């Protein structure tokens, strides 16, 4: 069997898409090839007033601590740009968000600049959508043929219609659910601005809060308080609880400015729930006509989208069937083909 070394930025630390991707990919690759996993753990510290220690610790370990044998026959796959080792053959690039929003992601932008040459010298770059491949090829001036777009999967043993209705849902209102971290690009404030004076709606937000977003979180909390909005913030929930909220939501809402793939709407679909998405190209690529979209990043446009989606809901069976196309087994098999292509060249 082929030998593969996966370099991973500590999936237990990261509760977002990168952590899910690395955990599930390694699990489903295990039966297909001999894999060695190098987990590089972040050591979070506050430096010059910013929480950059996690990035710094990864950079130092990848470049000065982690040793990969000179004559290693493995395909070396960095599962995140934060752990892009000089000997890597393959990188999974989730998105270009640090380059596109440099003021919000200073450490991430610096990593891109430091590793720009290293990225160009890779054998293959796996992206989680065609949109990310197209953008990266253009922005970093890399031949598009070097990219291999491979969609993420979802864990269908975790996401399916639930029989347990959460107590936080209000039977007298429309319950809107949002899952994602508390960052500006997730556009949570647009949902809040939209729900001003809309007493028939309750918003339930699920997801972690991270250091460095305090100003944005404060802005959102001020909107909630000023307009007395019906919002329940549950923070991070384990996977086994998520499906309950997905299943019983009247609508899942995802108004992001930018995404590399956008897994939560697919998880909601797997539970039979309709989704309303922002009109960005990557979400239209992944979800096509199986989702509803609002037209502009304006409260009136989002509210119009909410009302139309609730009034014209698609059958749960159709959404579940579509979600079944996205499996981690498929992701692993397509990733293995990338390894085989590299191996056969050498």
HUGIZI-V770204 format. One record per pair of residues at least 6 apart in sequence whose C-alpha atoms are under 8 Angstrom apart, sorted by the first residue. I is the first residue (numbers start at 1). J is the second residue. Records with the same first field share a line. If there is no record, write none. Layout:
BEGIN
I = J + J
END
This chain:
BEGIN
1 = 32 + 33 + 34
2 = 33 + 34 + 74
3 = 33 + 34 + 35 + 36 + 73 + 74 + 75
4 = 33 + 34 + 35 + 36 + 74 + 75 + 76 + 77
5 = 35 + 36 + 37 + 38 + 74 + 75 + 76 + 77
6 = 26 + 35 + 36 + 37 + 38 + 76 + 77 + 78 + 79
7 = 37 + 38 + 39 + 40 + 76 + 77 + 78 + 79 + 83 + 84
8 = 22 + 37 + 38 + 39 + 40 + 78 + 79 + 80 + 83
9 = 19 + 39 + 40 + 41 + 42 + 58 + 79 + 80 + 82 + 83
10 = 19 + 39 + 40 + 41 + 42
11 = 18 + 19 + 20 + 22 + 23
12 = 19
13 = 19 + 41 + 42
15 = 208
16 = 180 + 181
17 = 263
18 = 79 + 80 + 94
21 = 152
22 = 79
24 = 328
25 = 328 + 331 + 332
26 = 35
28 = 328 + 329 + 332
29 = 35 + 332 + 333 + 336
32 = 333 + 336
40 = 58 + 61 + 62 + 83
41 = 58
42 = 53 + 54 + 55 + 57 + 58
43 = 53 + 54 + 57 + 58
44 = 51 + 52 + 53 + 54 + 57
45 = 51 + 52 + 53 + 54
46 = 52 + 53
47 = 53
50 = 212
51 = 211 + 212
52 = 107
55 = 82 + 107 + 108
58 = 82 + 83
59 = 82 + 83
62 = 83 + 84 + 85
63 = 85 + 86
68 = 87
75 = 88 + 89 + 90 + 339 + 342 + 343
76 = 87 + 88 + 89 + 90
77 = 88 + 89 + 90 + 91 + 92
78 = 84 + 85 + 88 + 90 + 91 + 92
79 = 91 + 92 + 93
80 = 91 + 92 + 93 + 94
81 = 91 + 92 + 93 + 111 + 112
82 = 108 + 111
84 = 91 + 115
86 = 118
88 = 122
89 = 122 + 123 + 124
90 = 122 + 123 + 124 + 125 + 126
91 = 119 + 122 + 124 + 125 + 126
92 = 125 + 126 + 127 + 128
93 = 125 + 126 + 127 + 128
94 = 127 + 128 + 132 + 260 + 261
95 = 127 + 132 + 259 + 260
96 = 132 + 135 + 136 + 260
97 = 105 + 258 + 259
98 = 104 + 105 + 106 + 108 + 109 + 112
99 = 105 + 108 + 109 + 112
102 = 108 + 109
116 = 140
119 = 125
120 = 142
123 = 146 + 342
124 = 146 + 147 + 148 + 338 + 342
125 = 146 + 147 + 148
126 = 147 + 148 + 149 + 150
127 = 133 + 147 + 148 + 149 + 150 + 151
128 = 149 + 150 + 151 + 152 + 260 + 261
129 = 149 + 150 + 151 + 260 + 261 + 282 + 285 + 286
130 = 149 + 282 + 285
131 = 260 + 281 + 282 + 285
132 = 260 + 282
133 = 144 + 147 + 148 + 149
134 = 144
136 = 142
137 = 143 + 144
148 = 338
150 = 331 + 334 + 335
151 = 261 + 326 + 331
152 = 261 + 263 + 326 + 327 + 328 + 331
153 = 326 + 327 + 328 + 329 + 330 + 331
154 = 263 + 266 + 267 + 326 + 327 + 328
155 = 327 + 328
156 = 270 + 324 + 327
158 = 239 + 240 + 243
159 = 242 + 243 + 267 + 268 + 270 + 271
160 = 243 + 247 + 270 + 271 + 272
161 = 243 + 244 + 247 + 270 + 271 + 272
162 = 243 + 244 + 247 + 271
163 = 244
164 = 244
165 = 244 + 245 + 248
166 = 244 + 245 + 248
168 = 232
169 = 175 + 202 + 248 + 249
170 = 202
172 = 200
173 = 199 + 200 + 201 + 202
174 = 200 + 201 + 202 + 249 + 250 + 251
175 = 201 + 202 + 203 + 204 + 249 + 250 + 251
176 = 201 + 202 + 203 + 204 + 249 + 250 + 251 + 252 + 253
177 = 203 + 204 + 205 + 206 + 245 + 246 + 249 + 250 + 251 + 252 + 253
178 = 203 + 204 + 205 + 206 + 252 + 253 + 254
179 = 205 + 206 + 207 + 254 + 264
180 = 186 + 205 + 206 + 207 + 208 + 264
181 = 206 + 207 + 208 + 209 + 210
182 = 188 + 207 + 208 + 209 + 210 + 213 + 216 + 217
183 = 213 + 216 + 217
184 = 216
185 = 256 + 257 + 258
186 = 254 + 255 + 256 + 257 + 258
187 = 255 + 256 + 257
188 = 220 + 255
189 = 219 + 220 + 223
190 = 255 + 297 + 298 + 299
191 = 255 + 299 + 302
192 = 220 + 223 + 224 + 229
193 = 223 + 299
194 = 299 + 300 + 302 + 303
195 = 201 + 229 + 303
196 = 227 + 229
197 = 227
199 = 229 + 230
201 = 230
202 = 229 + 230 + 231 + 232
203 = 230 + 231 + 232
204 = 231 + 232 + 233 + 234
205 = 231 + 232 + 233 + 234 + 235
206 = 233 + 234 + 235 + 236 + 237
207 = 234 + 235 + 236 + 237
208 = 235 + 236
209 = 235
223 = 229
224 = 230 + 231
243 = 267 + 268 + 271
246 = 252 + 267 + 268 + 271 + 273
247 = 268 + 271 + 272 + 273
248 = 273
249 = 273
250 = 273 + 274 + 310
251 = 273 + 274 + 275 + 276 + 306 + 309 + 310
252 = 265 + 268 + 273 + 274 + 275 + 276
253 = 265 + 275 + 276 + 277
254 = 265 + 275 + 276 + 277 + 278
255 = 276 + 277 + 278
256 = 277 + 278
257 = 278 + 280
258 = 280
259 = 282 + 283
260 = 282
261 = 282 + 283 + 286
262 = 283
265 = 275
266 = 323
267 = 323
268 = 274 + 275
269 = 275 + 316 + 319 + 320 + 322 + 323
270 = 319 + 320 + 321 + 323 + 324
271 = 316 + 320
272 = 315 + 316 + 317 + 319 + 320
273 = 316 + 319
274 = 291 + 292 + 309 + 313 + 314 + 316 + 319
275 = 291 + 292 + 309
276 = 291 + 292 + 293 + 294 + 305 + 306 + 309
277 = 283 + 291 + 292 + 293 + 294
278 = 293 + 294 + 295 + 296 + 297
279 = 293 + 294 + 295 + 296
290 = 314 + 319 + 322
292 = 305 + 309
293 = 305
294 = 301 + 302 + 304 + 305
295 = 301 + 302 + 305
296 = 302
END
